[in-house]
Amino acid sequence: MLDGMSMAPDDPILGLTDAFKADRNPGKINLGVGVYKEESGATPVLASVKAAEKKMLAEESTKSYLGIDGLAEMGAAVQGLVFGPGHAVLEAGRAATAQTPGGTGALRVAGDLIRRTGPDATVW
């Protein structure tokens, strides 16, 4: 049944990790996968993350999915961080915030938006 299937192409993002590993430059920094790693290569869970997770578990009241607009409070907080409280863009209601499933999900959503609004655009 699966004999006619071929392997999917290599993931280009994970290929960046392979290229990083092969690079002999001692000053290299891996910015490809978006996960903090110590010099030893370990991926620690930061104390701040553990504290946030503990708080979230203590305060959660549901396991329901968010609506398509996401969490309004988070959108407002992000806009405040980006523009600063009371910025004219916020006061005029000209800012919009999109929430996505993870970093690569955000890149996909942004890429799709760019393709729809500027079909001739090039994204690097």
N, C-alpha and C positions, 0 to 999 in steps of 0.2 A: 504494500500500500504506500509506503514512503520511499520506495526505490527511485521514483522520478524526481524527488526533491533534491535541491542543491543547498549547500550551506549559505547562510546569509552572509553578506559582506562584513568584513571587520568593522567594528565601531570606531570611527575616526577619533572620538574623544579618548577612548581607551588606548588607541594607537599613540596618542600624545604621551601617555604614561610610559609606553615601551620606548619611545624616542628619548624621553627624559632619563630613563634607566641606562640607556646606551651612551648618553652624553658623558664625556669624561671631565667636563668643566667643573672644578671644585666649588665654584661660586653659583652653580645653577640653583634655581628655585622652581619647584613644580607647582604651576598654577593651573594645571589641566583638569584635575578632577574635583577641586573645590572642597577638599577635606584637609584639615590641619594635621600635619604630621611632625613629630619631633625629629631631631637629627638622626636618631636611631631607626627611624621609619615607623615607630609606633604611632597609632592614632588614639591619643588619650581622650577621655571624656572630661571636658573642663569642669571645674567645680561650679562655675556659674550655670552651666547646662544642667548639671545634676540638681542644683537648687531650683532652677526653673521647672524641671520635670517634676520634682517633689511638690512644688506649689500647684502645678497644673493638675496632678493627680488628686491632691487634697481638695481642690476647688471645683473639679469637673462635676457636672450634673447630668450629662448626657453623652451618648456615643453617636448621636445622629450626625449625618453629614451637614456641612454648611450649604446654604443656597448658592446659586451660581455667582452671586455678587460677593461671596466671602463674608468675612467678619467686618462689619462697618467700623467698629472701634479700632481695628487694626489699620484699616485704610486711612482713617483720620489721623492716627498716631504717625503713620509713615509719612503722610503729607506734611504734618507738623515738623517732622525731622528733616525732610527734604527742603521745605520752603521757609521754615521758621514760623512760630506762632504769629497770627495776625497778618501774614503776607497778603499782598493785594490779590494774588492768584487765588488764594484760599477764600478771601473775603468775597470775591466775585463769583465763586463757585466754578472756576475754570479748570480745576484739577480733577483728575480721575485716577483711581488706583485699581490695578488688577492683581488678584491673588492667584497663585499658581501652585501646582504640586511639585515643589522642589526646584532647585536651580536649573536643571536642564529643561524642566517643564516651562519655566519662565522664558528661557531662551527660545523654545519652540513657539510659545505664544507671541513673543516679540517678533520673531521671524515671520510668522504668519501675518501679523498685523502690518509689518513693513511690506510684505509681498502684496497684500490687498490694497494698501494705500499708495504704494509706489512700485508697480510691477517691474519697472526698469531699474530699480535700485539694486545695488550690490552690497551684500552683507559679508563682512570678513570675520 
